[in-house]
């Protein structure tokens, strides 16, 4: 969560877990949040937008995760 917070310059990172359906599986979502966003449960789920892949940030996050867990 700290890596995401720093990489995306977010104020905080929300953790959302889900486990439902017929298949035995588990989802974890880490959602960066910013100071200009409204707070509260009504704002937790935002309208979907087109996904824009930021390859530079993905590479940075992978590098930082490897560094953190391989030390």
N, C-alpha and C positions, 0 to 999 in steps of 0.2 A: 504494500500500500504506500509506503514511503517513496519507493522508486516511482510509482505512478504519479504521486503528488508532486514530486520534484520535476519529473519529466514534462508534465502538462501544466506546471505552475498553478496547480489547483489549491484551494483553501483546505479541502478535505477530500477523502475518498470514502464513499458509501460502500458497504459490503452487503450484498443481497444473495441469499441462498434459496434454492428451490429444489424440491424433490417430489415429483408427482408422476402420475401416469402409470401405465401397465408395466413399463420397463423399469428395472431397478437401476436408476441413474441419479446423478446429483449434479446440479449446476451451481457455479459460483460466478457472480458478476461483481466487478470492481468498477465503480462509477465515479469519475472525477467530478467534484462539485466546486463551484466558484462563488466568490463573495457577492457577486451581483445577482445571483439566483435567489428566488423566493424559497423559503424554508417550509417544511410541513409535508405531510403525507400526500396532499393533493398534487404536489410538484415532484414526487418521487419518480413517477413514470412520465416521461416526456413524449410528445408526439414523435413518431419515427421520421427520420430524414434519410436522404441518400447517404450511404456509407462512403466516406472518403478515406482511402488507405494512405496513411502517412508513413511511408517506408523508413524514413530517417528516424522517427520516434520508435518504431518497432525494433529496428536494429539497436538503438540505444538501450531500450528496455531489456532486450535479450542479453546484451553485453553486461549490463549492470546485474541482472539476475545470475548469470554465470559467475561473475566476479564474487557476488555475495555468497553463493552456495558452494562454490568450489574452493573457497579459502579455508 
